[in-house]
Amino acid sequence: MRSQPNSSRPLTEQEIRVLRLLAKGQSNKEIAATLCISPATAKRHLENILEKLSLKNRVAAAVYAVRQRII
């Protein structure tokens, strides 16, 4: 797991997977299919990512992933 500068809680490995797929332009439904999870679970992972990184939306999360070289 990587430690995140904006959070005292690091992203989980699954959250990092979700973030990578999000940054590649996948929707929650596509992320769910890729990771064999439900769309609701994918959405919850994204909510956790946004909260942990203090980001406002999925675009900001994608930009973060690129800047941090997560993808």
C-alpha positions, 0 to 999 in steps of 0.5 A, a space after each residue: 500500500 502507498 501512503 497518501 499525503 492528504 490522508 492519515 489512512 492509506 489507500 487499500 490495494 483494492 482502492 488503488 486498483 479502482 483508482 487505476 481503472 478510473 484514471 483509464 476512463 472506466 465507469 463504475 460499472 466497467 470497474 465492477 466488471 473488471 474487478 468482479 465486484 458489484 457496481 455498488 462496491 465499486 462506487 463505495 471504493 470510489 467514495 472512500 478514495 475521494 474521502 481519504 484523498 480529500 478530493 471532490 470528484 472522479 476527475 480530480 481522482 484521475 488527475 491525482 492518479 496521473 500526478 502520483 504515477 499510480 497509472 
